[in-house]
Amino acid sequence: MKRNINQKIDHTLLKQDSNTNAIKKLCDEAIKHCFYSVCIPPSYASFAFNILKNSQIKICTVVGFPLGYSTLSTKIYEMNTMTELGVDEIDVVLNIGNIKNTNWDLVEEEIKCLSKNKGKTILKLIIESGVLEISEIIQVCKITNKYPIDFLKTSTGFAKTGATVEAVTTMRENLRPDIKIKASGGIKTIQDAEKFIKIGADRLGCSSSVEIIS
């Protein structure tokens, strides 16, 4: 079970004050504990490639992070830059304001454009579920179902509320079976990890990964 959990973890460091020593430590831990990927700021992607080039660890980065309100054209530029660099996965924060304004046409336009520009890169859309109503989560799921999205992700980890059982359960009940779920934000223990996997999370975003599997 421990090995299975390791391979579901995106070992994460996205703090503002992250430096090269911290990113190297993160990458070394990912290798040691066989985590699925490291999730790091875009500016450290090339640095991480050099450390992980002889390993099986994937590189995941973020776009529109953490608030999601940069313009769609800016997000696409960021995505294209990271895709050209060769990152394996990109977690993009949706425009949460459009969701809260129930401006579903704009939400759909963003999801459609992001999906068109992902290429072969795994795309995860972050919905910041902790600031959404259940009805809003359901509507985002319905729109996401129309497009070739790989994952819907609960949270950035920067909001007051991270992943919850209610949010992940709602997502799993309303998404196509082939769209996976990444639970992130506040997952601190092995019990948390097992709980979210049991209810349908396919991947976990964790900054406490080593503590969880230890």
N, C-alpha and C positions, 0 to 999 in steps of 0.2 A: 504493500500500500504506500509506504514511504517513497519508493522509486516512482510509483505512478503519480503521486502528488508532485514530486520534483519536476516531472516532465509536463506538468500543467502550469508551472510558475513562470511568469515574466518577472525576473529579478529586477527591481525598479529603483532608480535614483533620479529624481527630477527636481531636486531642491535648487533654489536660486544660487546658493553658495557652493554647489558641487564643483570640485576641482579635479585635476587629472589624477591625483593620488586616490581620491575617493572613487573615481570611475575605474581605475585599475583594480582597486580592491574589489569592486562590484564584479568585474569581469573574472577575476581570479576565483571569487566565491562561486560564480556561475559554473566555471569549469570544474572546480572541486566537488560541487554538490549536484552536478548534472542537471541544472535548471534548463528549461526550454529556451529561454532567451534572456537578454538584458534589455531593459527599456530605459533609454537615456535621452538627454537633450540632443537635438539635431547637431549642435556645434561639436559634439564629442563622437559623432558617428565614425569619422575616419580614424580617430584615435583608438576607438574600440575595435575596429576592423583589424588593426595591426596586432592587437593583443589576442584576438579570437580567431585569427586566420587559420590556425591549425586545429581548431576545435569544431565541434558540431553545434555550438551555441549560436542561435539566431540573434540578429540585431533588430530591435524594435525602437522606433523613435516617435515623436509626437509632432502634431501640426495644429495650429490654432490654439495652442495650449497656454494657460489652463482655462481661459474664460470663453473662448469660442466666438468672440464677436469681431474678429478680423474679417475683412471682406472675402467673398468667395474666390475672387481672382487671386488674392494673396495666398489663400490656403492651397489653391491649385499650383501656384508657383512653388510654394514650399514642398508640396507633394512631389512635383516633378523633379525638383532639385534632389530630394532624398531618393527617389526612384532611380535617377541617373547615377547616384552614388552607389546604389546597389543594396540598400537596406532591405531586409526581408519582410518587415511589417511596419505599418504606419497607423498610429492611433490618432484620429482627427476629432477634435471637439466640434460638435454641431453648434450652430447659432441658437443658443438657448432662448434668446429674446424672441426669435421667430416662433419658437414653440409656445412660449408663454403668451404671446400675442395671438395664438391660434392662427397664424398666417401659414396655413398648410401648403399653399402653392410655393412659397419661398422655401419651406422646409424640404419639399419634394424636389425643387430645382437644385438645391444644394446636394442632396443625396444622389440625385441623378448625375450631376456633374462630377462629383467626387468618384463615383463608381466608374465613370467613363475614363477617368484619368489615372486609375490605379495601376494599369498595366497588369503585370504578373505579381505585383506586390500584394500581400495580404492586407486588407483594409478593415480596420475596426473603427466604428463610429461611436464616439462617447456622447451619451445623452445627459449626463449629470442627473441621474435619477433622483438624487436626494432633494432636488429643488423642484421636481415635477409632481403633478397629480397623477394618480394611477390612470385616469382617462387620457392624459397627455402621453404617458408611456405607451399605452395601447395604440394610440393614433400614430405615433412614430413607428411602432412595429408594423402597422398596416402599410405605411408608406415604404418602409425598408423592404418589405416582402416583394415589392415590384422590381427590385434591382439586384444585381449580382454583388451583394455585400457579404463579406466573409464573417464578420463578428459585429454584434452590438455590445458595447461596453457600458457598465453602469456609471462609472465615476472617474473623475480626475484624481481624487484623493485630496483636492484642495478645498472642497466644499465642506460644510459642517457635518453633513451626513454622507457616508460612503455607501457601499453595497449593503442592501437589506434583503432579507428572505422574501419580503413582499414584492420588491422590484424584480428580483431574478425570477421568481415564480411567474409573475405577470409577463415578463419578457418571453419565457419559455412557452407559456401557453398561447402567445399571440404571434410568435415568429415562425416562419417556415422551418421545417426540421433541419434543413441544411445550413441555416444561419446559426452560427455558434454564439455563445455568450461568454464575455469576459467580466468577471466580478472583480472590482477593485475598490480600495478605500476602506481602511479600518480592519483589514484581515490580519490578525496578529497572532493567532494560535493555530495549532493543528486541528483543534475542534472547529474553529471558524472555517478552515480550508475544507475539511471533510463535509461540513454542513452545506457549503455552497456547491461543492461538486455533486453532492447527493441530490440537490434540487434542480440541477441542470446546467451549472457553470462548466464550460469546457476549458477555460483558462482563468488563472488568478493573477492579478497584478498586486505584487507584494513588495514592500520595502523591508519587511521583517522576515524575509524568506528563510534565512539561516536559523533564526530562532524557531520558526514554525517547524522545520524538518528536524530540528535538534531535540 
